[in-house]
Amino acid sequence: MLRAFQSLVLCCLVSSPVWGQTLVVKAKQIHTVSGKTITNGAVVCVDGKIASIGEIASVAIPEGAKVIQAEVVTPGLIDVRSSVGLSGILNVDHDSDHLESSVPLQPELRAIDAYNPREELIEYVRGFGVTTVHTGHAPGELISGQTMIAKTRGGTVQDALIIDGKAVCATLAESSKKSGKQSPGTRGKQMAMLRALLIEASEYRVKLSKPSKESELKDEDSKVARNLKLEAMVDVLEGKKALLITADRAQDIASALRLGEEFGIRVWLDSAAEAYQLIPQIKKAGVPVLLHPSMARASGDRENMTFRSASMLKENGIPFAIESGFEAYVPKVRIVLFEAALATAHGLSKEAALESITLSAAKILGIHDRVGSIDVGKDADLALYDGDPLEYTTHCIGVVIDGVSYPGESR
């Protein structure tokens, strides 16, 4: 009865953000992630931000505030790599905009042009506590497109958007190789095509940097024609966007690290099933790992994956976050909460597991000043549970995003 009542209360509170409203969340345990766990505490949310936090006895509850009760509260969860919003819940043509396969190199494709904020799959992942997603074009082409960061709410892309064009997605795997006489057909060709594109973008950047005042132009032909593909790669060269490289085989991970060193670009390793074989190299390169779901299928490029990847990365001080990733079957997106929970059964502490889907993900994405932990001044993004969030029998009873409450999982 208590769970049903809590769900009913949360449903009644769902609305568009109302600036000036105050929401208070009380809980027996509040995991701040950035600091100590608070027992019998409260989080006060005002104007979409966290205004105060502490033990109930020390927190002033504003008069007229809406109050929600939970057993456990955590920061809103962050999915560090997903295709949600581009891929949908039904796995049919009309909700599958995650991968364009007409050509192998397409960094100009922007996630915001394919993202559907009303997609049911977004509501589904939000129901388990996910409040922020780094989503975009799925792996499968040598360069499949760009990513974006969004909140899991809003009726339009602009309502949801945090950052547009966070990374450019590349794939070094069997899935991005072509059959027959199409390119790229081999690993060597994959790397050659990526190098050629980066070199072309470097030359394009030089042309753009030359003086272009009218007095110095002889005619209109002297102007550099816009090239969306090269513009995206110039952003990679200048560090404005990361090059997110999906690579699971140790051979492909090594190639990704080598490419980053050659061009001095910011590389993020995505999936990285065999990262445990290259711990020293990854650590030396200072590259973060957007780690594959713990329960990903151990087949194909991931046939040598291990459940201990997360704990080994943690032990060696390599920045990482556990992702939902991309699946080729319904609903294509996993739930990071469950993936982190499984990692705790294989050497990762519960504290580190929760951090891997909150603050660690926020730091990798460069949004830790807004989300990832429960701190005064940050966005009021919270996940509410009726028990230990990393236990299988626990339910998410509600979610708060920018101070507005939404229902938890359907039961």
C-alpha positions as CSV (number, residue, x, y, z in Angstrom):
1,M,0.0,0.0,0.0
2,L,2.8,2.4,0.8
3,R,4.5,1.8,-2.6
4,A,1.2,2.4,-4.4
5,F,0.6,5.6,-2.4
6,Q,4.1,6.9,-3.2
7,S,3.6,6.2,-6.9
8,L,0.2,7.9,-6.9
9,V,1.7,11.0,-5.2
10,L,4.5,11.2,-7.7
11,C,2.1,10.9,-10.7
12,C,0.1,13.8,-9.3
13,L,3.2,15.9,-9.0
14,V,4.3,15.5,-12.6
15,S,4.2,18.8,-14.5
16,S,6.2,21.1,-16.5
17,P,9.0,22.9,-14.5
18,V,7.4,25.7,-12.4
19,W,10.1,28.2,-11.3
20,G,9.6,29.2,-7.8
21,Q,8.2,25.9,-6.6
22,T,9.9,24.1,-3.7
23,L,10.1,20.4,-3.4
24,V,11.5,18.5,-0.4
25,V,12.7,14.9,-0.5
26,K,13.1,13.1,2.8
27,A,14.8,9.7,3.1
28,K,16.3,7.3,5.6
29,Q,19.5,7.3,3.5
30,I,20.8,10.0,1.1
31,H,23.8,9.0,-1.0
32,T,25.5,12.2,-2.0
33,V,28.3,10.4,-3.8
34,S,30.6,13.4,-3.4
35,G,30.5,13.1,0.4
36,K,29.2,11.1,3.2
37,T,25.9,9.3,3.3
38,I,23.3,11.1,5.3
39,T,21.0,9.2,7.6
40,N,17.4,10.4,8.1
41,G,18.0,13.4,5.9
42,A,16.3,15.8,3.5
43,V,17.0,17.5,0.2
44,V,15.4,20.9,-0.4
45,C,15.0,21.8,-4.1
46,V,14.1,25.4,-5.1
47,D,13.8,26.7,-8.7
48,G,15.2,23.5,-10.1
49,K,18.4,23.5,-8.0
50,I,19.5,21.9,-4.7
51,A,19.1,24.6,-2.1
52,S,20.1,22.6,1.0
53,I,20.8,19.1,2.2
54,G,21.4,17.5,5.6
55,E,19.9,15.7,8.5
56,I,16.2,16.5,8.9
57,A,16.8,18.1,12.3
58,S,19.3,20.6,10.7
59,V,17.4,21.4,7.5
60,A,14.8,24.1,7.4
61,I,11.7,22.8,5.5
62,P,10.1,25.8,3.7
63,E,6.4,26.3,4.5
64,G,4.1,25.1,1.7
65,A,6.8,22.9,0.1
66,K,5.7,19.6,-1.5
67,V,7.2,16.7,0.4
68,I,8.1,13.2,-0.9
69,Q,9.3,10.4,1.3
70,A,11.7,7.6,0.1
71,E,13.8,5.0,1.8
72,V,17.0,5.8,-0.3
73,V,17.9,8.8,-2.4
74,T,20.8,9.0,-4.9
75,P,21.8,11.5,-7.5
76,G,19.9,11.1,-10.8
77,L,21.7,8.4,-12.7
78,I,23.8,9.3,-15.8
79,D,24.1,6.9,-18.8
80,V,27.5,7.8,-20.2
81,R,26.8,6.2,-23.6
82,S,23.5,5.3,-25.2
83,S,21.4,5.6,-28.3
84,V,18.1,6.2,-26.5
85,G,15.9,8.7,-28.3
86,L,17.5,7.8,-31.7
87,S,16.6,4.2,-31.2
88,G,13.2,3.4,-29.9
89,I,11.4,0.8,-27.9
90,L,9.7,-1.1,-30.7
91,N,12.7,-1.8,-33.0
92,V,10.9,-0.9,-36.2
93,D,11.8,1.5,-39.0
94,H,9.9,4.5,-37.7
95,D,11.8,4.5,-34.3
96,S,15.2,3.5,-35.6
97,D,17.2,6.6,-36.5
98,H,20.4,5.5,-34.7
99,L,22.5,4.3,-37.7
100,E,22.8,5.5,-41.3
101,S,24.6,2.9,-43.4
102,S,24.8,4.6,-46.8
103,V,28.5,5.6,-46.4
104,P,31.2,4.8,-43.8
105,L,32.3,8.3,-42.9
106,Q,29.6,10.7,-41.7
107,P,30.7,12.8,-38.8
108,E,28.4,15.6,-39.9
109,L,25.3,13.8,-38.7
110,R,24.0,15.5,-35.6
111,A,22.2,13.7,-32.8
112,I,19.7,16.5,-32.2
113,D,18.4,16.1,-35.7
114,A,17.4,12.4,-35.0
115,Y,16.5,12.6,-31.2
116,N,12.9,12.1,-30.4
117,P,12.3,13.5,-26.8
118,R,8.8,11.9,-26.8
119,E,10.2,8.4,-27.4
120,E,8.7,5.9,-25.0
121,L,12.1,4.4,-24.4
122,I,13.3,7.6,-22.7
123,E,10.4,7.4,-20.2
124,Y,11.3,3.8,-19.6
125,V,14.9,4.4,-18.7
126,R,13.9,7.4,-16.6
127,G,11.6,5.1,-14.6
128,F,14.7,3.4,-13.2
129,G,16.4,6.6,-12.1
130,V,18.2,7.8,-15.2
131,T,17.9,11.5,-15.5
132,T,20.7,12.4,-17.9
133,V,21.9,10.5,-21.1
134,H,24.8,10.9,-23.4
135,T,23.2,9.6,-26.5
136,G,23.7,9.6,-30.2
137,H,24.4,7.6,-33.3
138,A,25.1,4.0,-32.6
139,P,28.3,2.1,-33.5
140,G,28.3,0.2,-36.8
141,E,29.9,2.6,-39.3
142,L,33.5,3.8,-39.3
143,I,32.2,7.2,-38.2
144,S,28.4,7.1,-37.6
145,G,27.7,10.6,-36.4
146,Q,27.7,12.8,-33.3
147,T,26.4,12.6,-29.8
148,M,24.5,15.0,-27.4
149,I,23.8,15.2,-23.7
150,A,20.1,15.5,-22.6
151,K,17.9,15.3,-19.6
152,T,15.3,12.5,-19.8
153,R,12.4,15.0,-19.9
154,G,10.9,17.7,-22.1
155,G,8.6,17.8,-25.1
156,T,11.2,19.2,-27.5
157,V,14.9,18.7,-28.1
158,Q,15.7,22.1,-26.7
159,D,13.8,21.4,-23.5
160,A,15.9,18.3,-23.0
161,L,19.3,19.5,-24.3
162,I,22.3,20.1,-22.2
163,I,25.1,19.9,-24.8
164,D,24.9,19.5,-28.5
165,G,27.7,17.8,-30.3
166,K,29.7,16.4,-27.4
167,A,31.6,13.7,-29.4
168,V,32.0,12.2,-32.8
169,C,31.4,8.4,-32.8
170,A,33.8,6.1,-34.6
171,T,33.8,2.3,-34.6
172,L,36.9,0.0,-34.9
173,A,35.2,-3.4,-35.0
174,E,33.9,-6.1,-37.3
175,S,30.6,-4.3,-37.5
176,S,32.1,-1.4,-39.3
177,K,33.9,-3.5,-41.9
178,K,32.3,-3.9,-45.3
179,S,31.9,-7.0,-47.3
180,G,32.9,-7.6,-50.9
181,K,35.0,-4.8,-52.5
182,Q,33.5,-2.0,-50.4
183,S,35.7,0.0,-48.0
184,P,36.7,-0.4,-45.3
185,G,37.1,-4.1,-45.7
186,T,40.1,-4.6,-43.3
187,R,41.4,-3.1,-40.1
188,G,44.2,-1.5,-42.1
189,K,41.8,0.3,-44.3
190,Q,39.7,1.5,-41.4
191,M,42.7,3.2,-39.8
192,A,43.9,4.6,-43.2
193,M,40.5,6.1,-43.8
194,L,40.4,7.7,-40.3
195,R,43.9,9.1,-40.8
196,A,43.1,10.5,-44.2
197,L,40.0,12.2,-42.9
198,L,41.8,13.8,-40.0
199,I,44.6,15.0,-42.3
200,E,42.0,16.5,-44.7
201,A,40.4,18.2,-41.7
202,S,43.8,19.5,-40.6
203,E,44.4,21.0,-44.0
204,Y,40.9,22.5,-44.1
205,R,41.5,24.1,-40.7
206,V,44.6,25.8,-42.1
207,K,42.6,27.2,-45.0
208,L,40.0,28.5,-42.6
209,S,42.6,30.2,-40.5
210,K,44.0,32.3,-43.4
211,P,43.0,36.0,-43.6
212,S,39.7,36.4,-45.4
213,K,39.1,40.1,-45.3
214,E,37.4,41.4,-48.5
215,S,40.4,43.5,-49.3
216,E,42.6,40.4,-49.4
217,L,40.2,38.4,-51.6
218,K,40.6,38.7,-55.3
219,D,37.2,37.2,-56.0
220,E,34.4,35.0,-54.5
221,D,36.3,31.9,-55.5
222,S,38.9,32.6,-52.9
223,K,36.5,31.9,-50.1
224,V,36.7,28.4,-48.5
225,A,33.6,26.4,-49.2
226,R,31.8,25.0,-46.2
227,N,32.2,21.3,-45.5
228,L,30.1,19.9,-42.7
229,K,32.1,16.7,-42.5
230,L,35.4,18.5,-42.2
231,E,34.0,21.1,-39.8
232,A,33.0,18.3,-37.4
233,M,36.5,16.8,-37.6
234,V,38.1,20.2,-37.1
235,D,36.2,20.3,-33.8
236,V,37.8,17.0,-32.9
237,L,41.3,18.3,-33.8
238,E,40.7,21.4,-31.7
239,G,39.4,19.4,-28.7
240,K,35.9,20.8,-28.9
241,K,34.6,17.3,-29.4
242,A,36.0,14.0,-28.3
243,L,36.5,11.2,-30.7
244,L,34.5,8.3,-29.1
245,I,35.9,5.1,-30.5
246,T,34.0,1.9,-30.0
247,A,36.6,-0.9,-29.8
248,D,36.5,-4.2,-28.0
249,R,39.4,-6.2,-29.2
250,A,42.8,-5.4,-27.7
251,Q,44.2,-4.8,-31.2
252,D,41.5,-2.2,-32.0
253,I,41.9,-0.5,-28.6
254,A,45.6,-0.2,-29.3
255,S,44.8,1.3,-32.7
256,A,42.5,3.8,-31.0
257,L,45.2,4.9,-28.5
258,R,47.7,5.2,-31.3
259,L,45.4,7.4,-33.4
260,G,44.8,9.7,-30.4
261,E,48.6,10.1,-29.8
262,E,49.3,10.7,-33.5
263,F,46.9,13.6,-33.9
264,G,46.9,14.8,-30.3
265,I,43.1,14.4,-30.0
266,R,40.9,13.6,-27.1
267,V,39.9,9.9,-27.4
268,W,37.2,8.2,-25.3
269,L,37.3,4.4,-25.4
270,D,33.8,2.9,-25.8
271,S,32.8,-0.6,-24.8
272,A,36.4,-1.8,-24.5
273,A,35.8,-5.5,-23.6
274,E,39.5,-6.3,-23.6
275,A,40.7,-3.2,-21.9
276,Y,42.0,-5.4,-19.1
277,Q,44.7,-6.6,-21.5
278,L,46.0,-3.0,-22.0
279,I,45.8,-1.5,-18.5
280,P,49.2,0.2,-18.6
281,Q,48.8,1.6,-22.1
282,I,45.3,3.0,-21.3
283,K,46.5,4.5,-18.0
284,K,49.5,6.1,-19.7
285,A,47.3,7.6,-22.4
286,G,45.0,9.2,-19.8
287,V,42.0,8.0,-21.8
288,P,38.7,7.4,-20.0
289,V,36.7,4.2,-20.6
290,L,33.0,4.2,-21.3
291,L,32.7,0.6,-20.2
292,H,30.4,-2.0,-21.8
293,P,27.3,-3.2,-19.9
294,S,28.2,-5.9,-17.4
295,M,25.6,-8.2,-18.9
296,A,26.5,-7.6,-22.6
297,R,26.6,-10.7,-24.7
298,A,30.0,-12.3,-24.7
299,S,30.1,-13.0,-28.4
300,G,31.8,-11.6,-31.5
301,D,34.3,-8.8,-30.6
302,R,33.2,-9.2,-26.9
303,E,33.9,-12.9,-26.6
304,N,36.8,-12.3,-24.3
305,M,35.0,-9.9,-22.0
306,T,35.1,-10.3,-18.2
307,F,32.8,-9.3,-15.4
308,R,35.8,-7.9,-13.6
309,S,36.6,-5.1,-16.0
310,A,35.1,-2.4,-13.8
311,S,36.9,-3.5,-10.7
312,M,40.2,-3.7,-12.6
313,L,39.8,-0.3,-14.0
314,K,39.0,1.1,-10.6
315,E,42.0,-0.7,-9.0
316,N,44.3,0.9,-11.5
317,G,43.0,4.4,-11.3
318,I,41.6,4.6,-14.8
319,P,38.6,6.9,-15.2
320,F,35.5,4.9,-16.2
321,A,31.8,4.9,-16.2
322,I,29.4,2.0,-16.9
323,E,27.2,2.5,-19.9
324,S,24.0,1.0,-21.2
325,G,25.6,0.9,-24.7
326,F,23.8,-0.3,-27.8
327,E,22.2,-3.7,-28.4
328,A,21.0,-5.0,-31.8
329,Y,17.8,-6.3,-30.3
330,V,14.8,-4.9,-28.5
331,P,14.9,-2.5,-26.7
332,K,18.5,-1.7,-27.8
333,V,19.3,0.1,-24.5
334,R,20.0,-1.5,-21.2
335,I,19.6,0.1,-17.7
336,V,22.8,1.3,-16.2
337,L,21.6,0.6,-12.6
338,F,21.4,-3.1,-13.2
339,E,24.8,-3.2,-15.0
340,A,26.5,-1.4,-12.2
341,A,24.8,-3.7,-9.7
342,L,26.2,-6.8,-11.4
343,A,29.7,-5.3,-11.2
344,T,29.5,-5.3,-7.4
345,A,29.3,-9.1,-7.5
346,H,32.7,-9.1,-9.3
347,G,35.0,-6.9,-7.2
348,L,33.6,-3.4,-7.5
349,S,32.4,-1.8,-4.2
350,K,28.8,-0.5,-4.0
351,E,30.1,3.0,-3.5
352,A,32.3,2.8,-6.7
353,A,29.4,1.2,-8.6
354,L,27.1,4.0,-7.8
355,E,29.8,6.6,-8.6
356,S,30.3,4.9,-12.0
357,I,26.8,5.8,-13.0
358,T,26.7,9.2,-11.4
359,L,29.7,11.4,-10.6
360,S,32.3,9.5,-12.7
361,A,30.0,9.7,-15.8
362,A,29.5,13.4,-15.2
363,K,33.2,14.1,-14.9
364,I,34.0,12.2,-18.2
365,L,31.2,14.2,-19.9
366,G,32.4,17.5,-18.3
367,I,29.0,18.3,-16.7
368,H,29.9,17.5,-13.0
369,D,29.4,21.2,-12.2
370,R,25.6,20.5,-12.8
371,V,24.9,16.9,-12.1
372,G,26.4,13.6,-10.7
373,S,26.2,14.3,-7.0
374,I,23.8,15.8,-4.4
375,D,25.4,19.1,-3.6
376,V,24.0,22.6,-3.0
377,G,23.8,24.6,-6.2
378,K,23.6,21.6,-8.6
379,D,20.6,20.6,-10.6
380,A,17.9,19.0,-8.5
381,D,18.2,15.6,-10.2
382,L,17.4,12.8,-7.8
383,A,16.5,9.1,-7.9
384,L,14.2,7.7,-5.2
385,Y,14.2,4.0,-4.2
386,D,12.3,1.8,-1.7
387,G,15.6,0.1,-0.7
388,D,19.2,-0.4,-1.7
389,P,19.3,0.7,-5.3
390,L,21.8,-2.0,-6.2
391,E,19.6,-4.8,-4.9
392,Y,17.5,-6.6,-7.4
393,T,14.3,-6.5,-5.3
394,T,14.5,-2.7,-4.9
395,H,12.2,-0.4,-7.0
396,C,12.6,3.1,-8.2
397,I,9.6,4.8,-6.8
398,G,10.2,8.2,-8.4
399,V,12.6,10.6,-10.1
400,V,13.2,14.3,-9.8
401,I,14.6,16.3,-12.7
402,D,15.3,20.0,-12.3
403,G,13.1,20.0,-9.2
404,V,10.1,18.4,-10.9
405,S,9.0,14.9,-9.9
406,Y,8.2,12.1,-12.3
407,P,6.9,8.5,-11.7
408,G,9.3,5.6,-11.1
409,E,9.2,2.2,-12.8
410,S,5.9,0.6,-13.7
411,R,5.0,-2.5,-11.6
